[in-house]
Amino acid sequence: MKTNFRPYRKPTSSTVLAKGILSVSALLSESKLVIPRYQRPYKWTGKNINQLFSDIATHKDKSSYRLGTIVFHQEEDNKNIVDGQQRIITLLLAVCALVRLRRDTLERKDLKEQLSVLEKVMINPKFESKISKRNIHTNYLAISRIISRSDFTEELIHFLLNRCEVVTFALNDISEAFQFFDSQNARGRDLEPHDLLKAYHLREFSESDEVLKAETVAYWENSDTRELASLFAQYLYRVRNWSKGVSARYFGKDDTPLFKGVKLETVAHFPYVEQLRIAHHFVDHYNQQYERRIDGHVLDFPFHLDQIIINGRRFFEMIAHYQKKVSVIRGSSSGLHKLIEQGELDGFAGSILQTIDSYSGRNRTGDRYIRTIFDCLLLYYNDKFGYVEISRAIEKIFIWAYSLRLKMQAVQIASMDNHVLQNNLFRVLKDSTQPSEFINYSLPVLSEYKKNRKTQDIEELFKQMKYLEG
């Protein structure tokens, strides 16, 4: 698939407005600092706080100590923080704590005056994210405990404010700023692949969508980062690769191009793009009509797991869409399990879902791999055919996936990957135009299998469904 990916380029002199080194005091004196609404929540924990102040204490005898790099996007008079907001918020909390808890008892008048000036000029950002609010409160208390100790001397306060420094880059082009952010993090701290995708797709927003940026990414930002990592690594990455007949064992940074596609505003009018362009604009047009204020109906974009990615806003909408889809597949109190309660699943489907959620061996590593391929293929089926013949689909997918569990004593990630690629029902489903083409696909009956007391319930289902001899 051809992507709109642009490799990192070193920012040119025309895009880098300023670069330099600022002390903590000088940095926090910048009254035009802005934390954009599209930034991720403040997620530093007590561990990060303790490490920061431990490092500061360790290096207090040096002439200076670097705390890292800050990247700004210069927009008129404002300096939007592209990279470094976690450190900046933490430093703001530190100075607030020093002002409230230490300033009035300090012997050094210069430090008193410096803290008084900072109190007047420092930004006071507002946070809507519950995650940010919780971590800010917790970390302020942690910082307060540290600076209230007798070993946090006035010399250490001076060192923090005046000799702890950051390297700053201010760029006037938002794309260059995010590319520079990507580059810094590729060479520094290890970002998750989905964090890099977030940065990429934020800069792919069209000008007309800029007003929607904060609202669009809000769902993403309030999601647990572990859940996002799981969504990409366990589901989206594997379905997209396996449906193409490609190995899908570990999702890493080198795999992020799989989730980069086309920017509709800049890509040429190739025939393959037109269906995406039509759907994109029609959905927006339909939802913006005045009739929607009367009937309250919202038309969702028709996403598909194996589609070409639309960069920018639609990418974030797609992620939110599949977070909900996965919850339908895996949720014990909603989705498919509700169909069991309502008696809408027939045949063995209900027993299958209950068994794979309860059999004694389900939490072993190998069994979790088996559950992954079951969930991924069921997700792919539901994404393509909805709930049409869902009971038959569950039966077919169960036999195909869990036959690997019965055939092997130990299931590794390579076993899972090879099983999919050697008898690839993802490809069968991809090529099917009717549910029957997938459901009628013939699967072999097991004549030999590894008996195990932890999979007895699985074996019993196979026997009842006439897929196990002996």
C-alpha positions in Angstrom: 0.0 0.0 0.0 1.4 3.4 -1.0 1.4 5.7 2.0 1.7 9.5 2.5 4.6 8.9 4.9 7.3 11.6 4.9 10.7 10.6 6.4 12.1 12.9 9.1 14.1 15.9 7.8 16.3 18.0 10.0 14.5 21.3 10.5 15.8 24.0 8.3 16.9 27.5 9.4 13.6 28.8 8.0 11.5 26.6 10.3 13.6 26.8 13.5 12.8 30.2 14.9 14.9 29.8 18.1 16.9 27.3 19.9 18.7 27.7 23.2 19.2 26.7 26.8 17.0 27.9 29.5 17.1 27.5 33.2 14.0 26.2 35.0 13.3 29.7 36.2 13.6 31.2 32.8 11.5 28.5 31.2 8.7 28.9 33.7 8.9 32.7 33.3 7.6 32.3 29.7 4.1 33.6 30.1 3.1 32.6 26.6 3.5 28.8 27.2 0.5 26.9 26.1 -0.4 23.2 26.6 -2.5 22.4 23.5 -5.8 20.5 24.1 -4.6 17.8 21.8 -1.7 16.9 24.2 -2.0 13.6 26.0 -3.0 13.7 29.7 -0.4 14.3 32.4 0.7 10.8 33.3 3.9 11.1 35.4 3.7 9.0 38.5 5.3 9.1 41.9 8.2 7.0 40.5 8.9 9.7 37.9 8.8 12.4 40.6 11.2 10.5 42.9 13.6 9.8 40.0 13.7 13.5 38.9 14.4 14.8 42.4 16.9 12.1 43.1 18.8 13.0 39.9 18.7 16.7 40.9 20.2 15.9 44.3 22.8 13.7 42.8 24.1 16.4 40.4 23.7 19.4 42.8 27.5 20.0 42.9 27.7 20.4 39.1 27.8 23.8 37.4 24.6 22.8 35.5 22.3 19.9 34.9 20.3 19.2 31.8 16.7 18.0 32.3 16.0 17.3 28.7 14.6 18.9 25.5 11.5 21.0 25.1 10.0 21.4 21.6 7.6 24.3 20.9 5.4 25.2 18.0 5.5 29.0 17.7 2.1 30.2 16.8 1.9 34.0 16.8 2.9 35.0 20.4 2.1 31.6 21.9 4.6 28.7 22.4 2.6 25.5 22.1 4.3 22.7 23.9 4.8 19.8 21.4 7.2 17.8 23.5 8.1 18.2 27.2 4.8 18.9 28.8 5.2 16.2 31.4 8.4 17.8 32.7 7.0 21.4 32.5 3.9 20.5 34.5 6.1 18.8 37.1 8.3 21.8 37.4 5.3 24.1 37.7 4.1 21.9 40.6 7.5 22.0 42.2 7.6 25.8 42.1 4.0 26.1 43.4 4.9 23.8 46.3 8.1 25.9 47.0 6.0 29.1 47.0 3.4 27.8 49.4 5.5 25.7 51.7 9.0 27.2 51.8 9.1 30.8 50.5 8.1 32.6 53.7 10.7 30.8 55.8 13.7 31.1 53.4 16.7 33.0 54.7 18.0 34.0 51.2 16.1 37.1 50.0 17.1 36.5 46.4 15.3 33.1 46.4 12.2 34.7 48.1 12.1 37.4 45.4 12.6 34.9 42.6 9.8 32.7 43.8 7.5 35.7 44.2 8.2 36.8 40.6 7.6 33.2 39.3 4.3 33.0 41.2 3.1 36.1 39.2 4.2 35.1 35.7 3.9 31.3 35.6 1.1 29.9 33.5 -1.8 28.3 35.4 -3.1 25.7 32.9 -6.6 24.1 33.2 -7.0 20.4 32.7 -10.2 18.6 31.7 -8.8 15.1 31.8 -9.6 13.2 35.0 -6.3 11.3 34.5 -4.4 14.6 34.5 -6.3 16.0 37.5 -5.7 12.8 39.6 -1.9 12.7 38.8 -1.4 16.4 39.4 -3.0 16.1 42.8 -1.0 13.0 43.7 2.3 14.3 42.4 1.9 17.7 44.1 1.6 15.9 47.4 4.7 13.8 46.6 6.7 16.9 45.7 5.5 18.6 48.8 6.9 15.8 50.9 10.3 16.0 49.2 10.8 19.8 49.4 9.6 19.9 53.0 12.5 17.6 54.1 15.4 19.2 55.9 17.8 17.8 53.3 16.1 19.9 50.6 18.3 22.9 51.4 18.2 26.5 50.1 21.2 25.6 48.0 19.2 22.8 46.4 16.3 25.2 45.7 18.8 27.6 44.0 20.3 24.7 42.0 16.8 23.6 40.8 15.7 27.1 39.7 18.9 28.4 38.2 21.3 25.6 37.3 18.9 22.9 36.1 18.4 23.6 32.4 16.4 22.4 29.4 17.4 22.6 25.7 14.6 24.3 23.8 13.6 24.4 20.1 10.9 26.6 18.8 9.6 25.8 15.2 7.1 27.8 13.2 5.8 24.9 11.2 3.6 22.4 13.1 4.6 19.5 10.8 8.3 20.2 11.3 7.7 20.4 15.1 6.0 17.0 15.2 8.7 15.5 13.0 11.3 16.8 15.3 9.4 15.4 18.2 9.4 12.0 16.5 13.1 12.2 15.9 14.0 13.2 19.5 12.0 10.4 20.9 13.3 7.8 18.4 16.8 8.6 19.8 15.8 9.1 23.4 13.1 7.7 25.6 11.2 4.8 24.2 7.7 5.7 23.0 5.0 3.2 22.3 4.2 2.7 18.6 0.7 4.1 19.2 2.2 7.3 20.6 4.2 7.8 17.4 1.0 7.1 15.4 -0.8 9.7 17.4 1.9 12.3 16.7 1.9 11.4 13.0 -1.9 11.7 12.6 -2.2 14.9 14.6 0.0 16.6 12.0 -2.1 15.1 9.2 -5.2 16.9 10.2 -6.6 19.0 7.4 -7.0 22.8 8.0 -10.8 22.4 7.9 -10.6 19.8 10.7 -8.3 21.8 13.0 -11.3 23.0 15.1 -12.3 19.4 15.7 -8.8 18.3 16.8 -9.3 18.5 20.6 -12.7 16.9 20.5 -11.5 14.1 18.1 -8.6 13.0 20.2 -10.4 13.3 23.6 -11.5 9.7 23.5 -8.0 8.6 22.7 -6.4 10.6 25.4 -8.8 9.4 28.1 -8.1 5.8 27.2 -5.7 3.6 29.3 -2.4 3.5 27.4 -2.2 -0.2 28.0 -5.6 -0.7 26.4 -4.5 1.2 23.4 -1.3 -0.8 23.2 -3.3 -4.0 23.4 -5.8 -2.8 20.7 -3.0 -2.2 18.2 -0.7 -5.2 19.1 -3.4 -7.9 19.8 -6.1 -7.0 17.3 -5.6 -4.3 14.6 -2.0 -5.2 13.7 -2.7 -8.9 13.6 -5.9 -8.7 11.6 -4.4 -6.4 9.0 -1.4 -8.6 8.6 -3.0 -12.0 8.7 -5.8 -10.9 6.3 -2.9 -10.3 3.8 -1.2 -13.6 4.6 1.7 -11.8 6.5 3.2 -12.8 9.8 2.0 -10.9 12.8 3.9 -11.8 16.0 5.2 -8.5 17.6 4.0 -5.0 16.9 6.8 -2.5 17.0 7.8 0.9 15.7 8.8 -0.5 12.4 5.2 -1.6 11.9 3.6 1.8 12.3 3.5 2.4 8.4 0.7 -0.2 8.5 -1.5 2.5 10.0 -0.5 5.3 7.8 -2.5 5.9 4.6 -3.7 8.8 2.6 -4.5 12.4 3.3 -7.5 13.1 1.2 -6.8 16.8 0.8 -3.4 16.2 -0.8 -3.5 12.8 -2.4 -4.0 12.8 -6.2 -7.4 11.8 -7.6 -6.5 8.2 -8.1 -9.5 5.9 -8.8 -8.8 3.8 -5.7 -9.1 6.9 -3.5 -12.5 8.0 -4.8 -14.6 5.6 -2.7 -12.8 6.9 0.4 -13.3 10.5 -0.6 -17.0 10.0 -1.4 -17.7 8.2 1.9 -15.7 10.8 3.9 -17.5 13.8 2.5 -20.9 12.2 2.4 -20.8 11.2 6.1 -19.8 14.8 7.0 -22.5 16.3 4.8 -25.2 14.0 6.2 -24.3 14.7 9.8 -24.2 18.5 9.3 -27.7 18.8 7.7 -30.3 20.6 9.7 -32.5 17.5 9.7 -30.1 15.9 12.1 -31.1 18.5 14.7 -34.6 17.0 14.5 -34.1 13.3 14.2 -30.9 13.2 16.2 -29.4 10.5 13.9 -25.7 10.3 13.4 -24.1 8.4 10.6 -20.9 6.7 11.5 -18.1 6.4 9.0 -18.1 2.8 7.5 -14.7 1.7 8.8 -13.3 -1.8 7.9 -10.3 -3.5 9.5 -8.5 -4.0 6.3 -9.2 -0.7 4.6 -6.8 2.0 3.5 -6.2 4.3 6.4 -7.5 7.9 6.1 -5.0 10.1 7.8 -5.9 12.7 10.4 -9.3 12.9 12.1 -10.6 9.6 10.6 -7.7 7.7 12.1 -8.7 8.7 15.6 -12.4 8.0 14.9 -11.4 4.6 13.6 -9.5 3.8 16.8 -12.5 4.8 19.0 -14.7 2.7 16.7 -12.6 -0.5 17.2 -12.2 0.0 20.9 -16.0 -0.4 21.1 -15.9 -3.3 18.7 -13.3 -5.2 20.8 -15.4 -4.5 24.0 -18.3 -6.2 22.2 -16.2 -9.3 21.4 -14.4 -9.5 24.8 -16.9 -7.9 27.3 -18.5 -10.4 29.7 -21.4 -8.0 30.5 -22.2 -6.7 27.1 -22.0 -7.5 23.4 -22.0 -11.2 22.5 -22.7 -12.3 26.1 -25.9 -10.3 26.0 -27.0 -12.4 23.1 -26.6 -15.5 25.2 -28.8 -14.0 27.9 -31.4 -13.0 25.3 -31.4 -16.4 23.8 -30.3 -15.1 20.4 -27.4 -17.5 19.9 -28.2 -21.0 18.8 -26.4 -24.3 18.3 -23.1 -24.5 20.3 -22.3 -20.8 20.1 -23.5 -19.9 23.6 -21.6 -22.9 25.1 -18.5 -22.0 23.3 -18.4 -18.4 24.6 -19.1 -19.6 28.1 -16.5 -22.4 28.0 -13.6 -20.3 26.6 -14.2 -17.8 29.4 -14.2 -20.4 32.1 -12.2 -23.5 31.4 -9.3 -24.1 33.8 -6.4 -23.7 31.4 -7.6 -20.4 29.8 -5.0 -18.2 31.6 -1.9 -20.1 30.5 0.3 -18.2 28.0 -0.4 -20.6 25.1 -4.2 -20.5 25.8 -4.1 -16.7 25.6 -2.5 -17.0 22.2 -5.3 -19.3 21.1 -7.9 -16.9 22.5 -6.2 -14.1 20.5 -6.7 -15.8 17.1 -10.3 -16.7 18.1 -11.1 -13.0 19.0 -9.3 -11.6 16.0 -11.1 -13.7 13.5 -14.5 -13.2 15.3 -13.8 -9.4 15.3 -13.0 -9.6 11.5 -16.2 -11.5 10.8 -18.4 -9.1 12.8 -16.7 -6.2 11.1 -17.6 -7.6 7.7 -21.0 -9.3 8.2 -22.3 -8.0 11.5 -24.4 -10.5 13.4 -25.7 -12.4 10.3 -25.1 -16.1 11.0 -23.0 -15.2 14.0 -23.7 -18.5 15.8 -22.4 -20.5 12.9 -19.4 -18.2 12.6 -18.6 -18.7 16.3 -18.7 -22.5 15.9 -16.4 -22.4 12.8 -13.9 -20.0 14.4 -13.8 -22.0 17.6 -13.0 -25.3 15.9 -10.3 -23.6 13.7 -8.6 -21.8 16.6 -8.8 -24.3 19.4 -7.8 -27.3 17.2 -4.3 -25.9 17.7 -4.7 -26.1 21.5 -5.6 -29.7 21.3 -2.9 -30.7 18.8 0.0 -29.1 20.7 1.3 -29.6 24.3 2.9 -26.2 24.4 1.7 -23.2 22.2 4.2 -20.4 21.5 3.7 -17.2 19.7 5.3 -18.8 16.6 2.8 -21.7 16.9 -0.1 -19.3 16.8 1.3 -17.3 13.9 2.2 -20.4 11.8 -1.3 -21.9 12.5 -3.0 -18.9 11.0 -0.7 -18.6 8.0 -0.9 -22.4 7.1 -4.6 -22.6 7.1 -5.6 -19.0 6.8 -9.3 -18.4 7.5 -8.6 -14.6 7.5 -7.9 -14.9 3.8 -11.0 -17.0 3.3 -13.1 -14.4 5.1 -11.4 -11.5 3.2 -12.4 -13.1 -0.1 -16.0 -14.0 1.0 -18.9 -12.0 -0.3 -21.5 -13.9 1.6 -21.4 -15.4 5.2 -22.1 -18.8 3.7 -18.8 -18.8 1.8 -16.9 -18.5 5.1 -19.2 -20.7 7.2 -19.2 -23.6 4.7 -15.4 -23.7 4.5 -14.5 -27.3 5.4 -12.3 -28.0 8.5 -10.6 -31.4 9.3 -11.7 -33.6 12.1 -9.0 -34.3 14.7 -8.0 -37.9 15.1 -5.1 -37.3 17.4 -4.8 -34.8 20.2 -3.0 -34.1 23.4 -5.1 -35.0 26.4 -4.9 -32.5 29.2 -7.1 -32.1 32.3 -7.0 -28.3 31.8 -8.6 -28.5 28.4 -11.2 -31.2 29.2 -14.1 -28.7 28.6 -12.6 -27.9 25.2 -12.3 -31.5 24.3 -15.8 -32.2 25.3 -17.2 -29.5 23.0 -15.1 -30.8 20.1 -16.6 -34.3 20.7 -20.2 -32.9 20.9 -19.6 -31.0 17.7 -18.2 -34.2 15.9 -14.8 -32.7 15.3 -12.8 -35.1 17.6 -12.5 -38.8 17.2 -11.4 -41.2 19.9 
